[in-house]
Each structure stands twice: as structure tokens, then as C-alpha cells.
């Protein structure tokens, strides 16, 4: 999973533009079956980061190329220029591709200067359909680090696009932009995309249509750090959102100790419905990086979420109709500490200590065959190097640190990567430049590969292949299986932070500067 460090990216806080507004009900998933239908993965769209709710980095796409060449155009269907920094993973839905970037290469001359941008592209040719442009926060660069842009991945359901902006706003967008009119009820798009001391810009058909907006710094008092990096989880009528709250610019102080790390928003209205009350914030080492997942295990449907304190939690989903009587508290089912001997108090005493300190979790908790897999360990920028991949039992209750662990696998170094699992094997990467293949029954190594650059992205499994890009700009393609077989090592000429996406027989790969739609060309 992609995350961002203080020397590259900084994050989100804002003066709130407005309170959440109301919209007519959208199409909703009201059962597990409908949820799976809303997020198809079998030779179809990929409307969120990871497979359905479980977040497994696996796609059922077929006929993806074993190699391609961006210089000659071999097996490249189209390419689209992005900004000068791109950390968002692309998603694909209903003929559109969504990806966050910055405004280093302005698509519209009226938008000048550093901005966060969500681009909506035509899936058939990469042409820009519309874009959300969000000014950077001005109070402190640590709240919204220069040139970072929008780093969160969008989540699409029907005609609604859900996103966390670079200013810490949870936004519902119309998938068609303003080309079909300003749907509302939010009508302040012109002011929203303009700096406070400048007059509003004129709206055009290529601008985004904001349906509703919830400002997390104003609404729940979070203190953003580095960059907003949430991938929103949709379940029924509700959005589960990682708030991204963290330390201040000293990296040693929590300004908002009462801020929640996980909140729930009504997807139809933008109203706050629930929040965690686990007092995670005082022990956040750096920031809250991980986003939630969901699965039914042991007869219970649970929300899984890793806090910035390095603890993995399971919560009950909120009930249908919640929010009518005010904001509720998420009910915790269990918690699991992957590093129980690590420091739990005065955690910022260990800043810059590469040998000891608290653990952090960047990755998604991935659910596969009634087990949870995730990476945890030292922080990339401020903590120890030690890190592991864990496999644990999610069917228990209470404090399960001593009872739920099946095994742990030592990684080379800090890991930002989420796990991809298929056919008894787990694939995971780390910033020690290694891709690991691990037997999920035993937790023992099967093979590993040392790359030329460190990995910030997660591996994707599709069509019997493992796809992953490095920060050096290498894109690697392996055959899945117990025998290591490197099919291709391609130099894309620019760092890769985001995870590859496959949809509709096409592989989407984003470097910092360019998005490539790669497709096997047939005679």
C-alpha cells in the first residue's frame, strides 16, 4: 500500500468551506450480494483499491501482456500526462478512469499554481473528461505538503465518486462532472477551487460537480499530517473513512488527542454517523495510514482497521438507519497488537531511532480464507527498520494479542505494501527493495526478489502474473507460483508510487508523470 513520508509529502487540514449538505438517496448496496455486484472483479471494472471489501490485491482479468514498451508503443493502448507527482492508485468504473495527481502540468490554464487534482479520463482513449481542482492548504506546509496533489484513491459506486481531498475533505462527486449540470445540493464549486484571497473562477463542463462535502478537520477535529491517503470503504448506506490524523510539524506532538481515526459517513447526505472512541490519537507515532476493510468471518461481518498506534482493530458495522439520533460510537469486537513488546508510552522519544521504537501500520488489512494478512513494523521516515507480515485469526473477541497470531514473517525493512494472496501464496513488498513470496499455511519463504529500487506500491495479481513498480521506475512482471520466474523488467523512466490496476482486459500503470493503459494487442 502507498504511503507518504515527511521528506516527500505532507498533509491535510483546512478551514471548512461548509457543513455537510443533503442529497437524494443514491443507489445503495443493501446486502453482501449486492455489495459484490457493486464491486465486480471478473473481467470488469475496478471501482476501488483492492478486491471488493476484503482488499485482496487480486483481479480475475485475463489476457494481460507479459511485456510492453512505452517508447515504441508496443501493447500500449494509450497514455495520458498526469502532473509532476502522482501517488494515487487508478480506479476504473463505467467507462471512466480516476486518478489523483498534482497541477504540475495544468490541464486548464485557469488553474495555475500548486493544487490537488483528481482527473477523470475516458477509459477508451485517456482523454480528460473533467477534473476536481483543490487549492493547497496555506497555514503550514506540513498540513498539505507542496506538490503532493491528491494522493487518495477514489471509490466509485454507480454515479457517485467518493474521495478524500488533499484538504481532508470527504467529498461525493457526480461521475459525469458539470457536463450534465450542477446536480447539487452543493453549489459552491467556484469558490471551493479558488484560493481564499482570489475571486471565484468560472465553472466549465470540465470541472467537477461536488454533490456534498464533509470537512474532517472542522467536523471531527483531526490534525492531518503528510497527505490525505484514504481509500474509502462503502458498505450499505455508509462510508468508512480513515481520517489521516497524526502528529504536528514537530513530529513530537499530538495537537488533537481526542480526534478519531476511523469515522462513518452517510453516503447519501454526507452526515457524520459514527466514530471510533479507542483513544488512538495520543499514541500515534506518525500518522494514520491504513484504510479499512470488511469481511464476514466466523459468522460475523466486521470492519477491520489499523490505527496509527500500530494496533489492528475489529469493529461491528453500523446498523441501517444509524445517525438519526446523533453520532454513535463504533463498537469494538477485538484488538490485536502485532508488536506487543514495543514502546507504548512517550512514543516520540524514538523518532529517528532505526533500531527500536513503536510499530506502525501502513497496509490494508487483507482478508483471505477467514484469515487476516497485514504488514506492520517501523515507520519509513522516523522509526525502526524492523518489519513483518502477519497472519492472524479474526474470529475471536476481546484482547487477542496472545491468542490470534498464526505466524509472522520477517521483512527486509519497513513495508508500505498490502498483501496479494492466491493459491496458497502471499506476495508482499518492502522498502528494502524486496518482493517476497510466502507460503500462507506455514509462513515460510518460498522465494524473494531483490529489485533495484524500493517498493512503495503493492503487488497486483492478475492473469497468472504479479505486477509491481518500484520507486526507481522499474516495472516488474513475474509469473505466479512457487518457482520464481521474472517475465519482464521494464524501465518506465519515472518513480512509481501507486499500485497497478487491471480492468476490462487492460492494465493501468501510473508513474509520477504518466498513466499508461497497457493491453495485449492481438492480430
Secondary structure, DSSP 8 states (H G I E B T S, - for coil): -----TTT--------S-------------SHHHHHHHT--SSS-B-SSSBTTTTB-EE------S--BTTTTBTEEEEEE--S------EEETTEEEEEEESSS-SSTT--SSEEEEEEEETTT--EEEEEEEE---S-GGGS-TT----S--EEETTEEEEE-TTSEEEEEETTGGGG----S---HHHHTS-TTS------TTB--EEEEEEHHHHH---B-S------EEETTEEEEE--BB--TTSS--S-TT--SEEEEETTT--EEEE--S--GGG-SSB-----EEEEETTEEEEEEE-TTSEEEEEE---TTTTTTS-EE--EEEEEETTTTS--SSGGGGTT-SSS---B--S--EEETTEEEEEEES-TTTS-S-EEEEEEETT--EE-TTTSEEEEEE-SS------EEETTEEEEE-TTSEEEEEETTT--EEEEEE-SS---S--EEETTEEEEE-TTSEEEEEE-SSS--EEEEEE-SS---S--EEETTEEEEE-SSEEEEE-----
